[in-house]
Amino acid sequence: MAKKPGTNPKGEFVFFDVIYEDGSQRSNRRVPADLLGGLEKDAPALGFLIEQDREIAEKSGRAPLKIERIARVGAKPEKMMRAG
């Protein structure tokens, strides 16, 4: 039986909402689950997303937007992590 779209039964990825300084938002950005946890918790996700944005911007020929904050999908607003 096929799995439902959007499910993550193996826990391979953690999904984040990314809010940029210009107010735009990208939802469900995937970060490998093995990068997260430990003492840093979600901090490595920010670095991963910044690098991913840099690569995308390089390919598109546009400057990358600066990330203002990130939050796990479904997290409460007070759990958002501020960048920089």
Residue pairs with C-beta under 8 A, 6 or more apart in sequence:
3 9
8 15
11 33
12 32
12 33
13 30
13 31
13 32
13 33
14 30
14 31
14 32
14 33
14 36
14 42
14 45
14 72
15 27
15 28
15 29
15 30
15 31
15 72
15 73
16 28
16 29
16 31
16 42
16 45
16 49
16 70
16 71
16 72
16 73
17 25
17 26
17 27
17 28
17 29
17 70
17 71
17 72
17 73
18 25
18 26
18 27
18 29
18 49
18 67
18 70
19 25
19 67
19 68
19 69
19 70
19 71
19 80
20 26
20 65
20 66
20 67
20 68
21 65
21 66
21 67
21 68
22 65
24 65
27 73
28 73
29 49
29 52
29 70
31 44
31 45
31 48
31 49
32 48
35 44
35 45
35 48
36 42
36 44
36 45
42 70
42 72
42 81
43 81
45 70
45 81
46 67
46 70
46 81
46 83
49 67
49 70
50 64
50 67
50 83
53 64
53 65
53 67
54 64
56 64
57 63
57 64
66 83
67 83
68 82
68 83
69 80
69 81
69 82
69 83
70 80
70 81
70 83
71 77
71 79
71 80
71 81
72 79
